[in-house]
């Protein structure tokens, strides 16, 4: 399997420390984010009454939740996106880019 692209560069000059975007049930993770992660995100939205497709999304994850998301996605391969019907056969189809913060 091809691994997601992991940048060797880090973002050193953030004016703030983002928190992890993950949720455990209804409770949000309060840990500082260690990674900015771009994932396949197929959102169906409406503009002027017409359904349009939106693209990938960026999330912030702590190390524990990035590992959990990685395992969650890996266990579901192959899978099909309900929004665009694309079939994912590799983890790198879902997790597109990872940058350490």
C-alpha positions in Angstrom: 0.0 0.0 0.0 1.1 3.5 -0.7 1.4 5.7 2.5 -0.1 9.1 2.6 2.3 12.0 1.9 3.9 13.1 5.1 5.7 16.4 4.9 9.1 16.6 6.5 8.6 20.3 6.9 6.8 21.6 9.9 4.7 24.8 10.3 6.8 26.7 12.8 5.2 30.1 12.9 1.5 29.7 13.8 0.0 32.6 15.8 -2.2 30.1 17.7 -2.2 26.4 18.7 -5.2 24.7 17.1 -6.8 21.9 19.0 -7.6 18.5 17.7 -10.8 18.4 15.6 -11.7 14.8 16.7 -14.6 14.0 18.9 -15.1 11.0 21.2 -18.9 10.7 21.1 -20.2 14.2 21.9 -17.0 15.3 23.7 -14.4 17.2 21.7 -10.8 16.3 22.2 -9.0 19.1 24.0 -5.5 18.1 23.1 -3.3 20.4 21.0 -3.2 19.5 17.4 0.0 17.8 16.2 -0.9 17.5 12.5 -2.8 19.3 9.7 -4.3 16.5 7.6 -6.0 16.8 4.2 -8.5 14.1 3.7 -11.0 13.2 0.9 -14.1 15.1 1.8 -17.1 15.0 -0.4 -19.7 17.5 0.8 -22.8 18.0 -1.1 -23.9 21.6 -0.8 -26.4 23.9 -2.5 -25.6 27.1 -4.2 -28.4 29.1 -5.8 -30.7 26.0 -5.5 -28.3 23.8 -7.4 -26.5 20.9 -5.8 -22.7 21.2 -6.1 -19.8 19.0 -5.0 -17.2 20.4 -2.7 -13.7 19.0 -2.4 -11.2 17.8 0.1 -11.1 19.1 3.7 -8.3 19.8 6.2 -8.6 18.6 9.7 -6.3 19.0 12.7 -5.5 15.9 14.8 -3.5 15.1 17.8 -1.1 12.1 17.4 -3.5 9.7 19.1 -6.5 10.7 16.9 -4.5 10.6 13.7 -3.5 7.0 14.5 -7.1 6.2 15.4 -8.4 7.7 12.1 -5.6 5.9 10.2 -6.7 2.6 11.7 -10.4 3.4 11.2 -9.9 4.2 7.5 -7.6 1.2 6.9 -10.1 -1.3 8.3 -12.8 -0.1 5.8 -10.7 -0.5 2.7 -11.9 -1.0 0.0 -14.7 1.4 0.4 -16.9 3.7 -1.7 -17.5 7.4 -1.1 -21.3 8.0 -0.7 -20.9 11.5 -2.1 -18.9 11.0 -5.3 -19.1 7.1 -5.5 -15.3 6.9 -5.9 -13.8 3.6 -4.8 -10.9 3.8 -2.4 -8.5 0.9 -2.4 -5.5 2.5 -0.6 -5.2 4.6 2.5 -3.5 7.3 0.5 -6.8 7.7 -1.5 -8.4 8.9 1.7 -5.6 10.6 3.7 -4.1 12.8 1.1 -1.5 14.9 2.9 -0.1 15.2 6.5 1.9 18.1 7.8 3.4 18.2 11.3 2.6 21.4 13.2 
